[in-house]
Amino acid sequence: MPVNLKGRSLLTLLDFTPEEINYLLDLARDLKNKKRAGIKEKQLDGKNIVLIFDKTSTRTRCAFEVAAFDEGAHVTFLSNSQMGKKESLEDTAKVLGRFYDGIEYRGFKQETVELLAKHSGVPVWNGLTDMYHPTQILADFLTMREHINKPLNKTKLCYVGDARNNMGNSLMIGAAKMGMHFVGIAPKQLFPNQELVEKMKKTAKETGAVIEFSEDPKAVAGADAIYTDVWVSMGEEAHFEERIRLLTPYRVTMDMLKMTGNPDVIFLHCLPSFHDLETTVGREIYEKYGITEMEVSDEVFRSKHSKVFDEAENRMHTIKAVMVATL
């Protein structure tokens, strides 16, 4: 059956079928090849897109802007609107829907991006909320396709760290949809919401996926990809000491990669990463707690296993696919 996503929003991968996700990945691969070949189709010529940012950003903003420009669209970056302050979300959405063909939102509450989609009348794309990060998952899966010599539904993906944050949630959802073997490896208090886990296990029965959780880092055995994220998400900085105590045993090191028994295992991270002391936050954490690395060792981050910069580039190609498909 042909896939038609015109007019659709991307708020969470929960709303998308495996066929639709595969379609977006195929489209992203095609658009990536065309960009590298210098083929310019300008499929968004004349479109106007607004990017709303309540959280700071490097990859998400740059990926949306470059992707839009490549395809001929015009972009407004909006970080100082009246939305939610002097004007309701509903009213703002209705106004922006009159001006723009598509809206990206990056911020805190999932409810915000859902209300924008409900009231704007145009496609809305989730650039990150506290619950989900769907455009990142598309980039992750495109990267896995490129670097693992087997289809996604034959791969084992291990997420190590805070398994109940937006990345843990979103990777589990994506893996369940795509028929993958997913293992969340974390201390029990950082396992995801049980209701979401049960929902994804139900999806897994339909797709052939396996969804598991373990407190034992040795559960990475047989992994094709090991994924981690920062120990403390934006807005949770007060929890650094607790997270360091809980998650230090889950730092991704070369020893952990060796535990997989797979010499070709790849390492993924949505970035930014605290793998050295070359950031203000990294130095502050070192001065306060005496650690030079957090969620991943510098050795792993810079190793042949690390595909984090291919993954970062793929944010742009997959976001482009989302905009082209929905507009």
Secondary structure, 3 states (H helix, E strand, C coil): CCCCCCCCCECCHHHCCHHHHHHHHHHHHHHHHHHHHCCCCCCCCCCEEEEEECCCCCHHHHHHHHHHHHCCCEEEEECCCCECCCECHHHHHHHHHHHCCEEEEECCCHHHHHHHHHHHCCCEEEEECCCCCHHHHHHHHHHHHHHCCCCHHHCEEEEECCCCCHHHHHHHHHHHHCCCEEEEECCHHHCCCHHHHHHHHHHHHHHCCEEEEECCHHHHCCCCEEEECCCCCCCCHHHHHHHHHHHHHHCECHHHHHHCCCCCCEEEECCCCCCCCCCHHHHHHHHHHCCCCCCECHHHHCCCCECHHHHHHHHHHHHHHHHHHHC
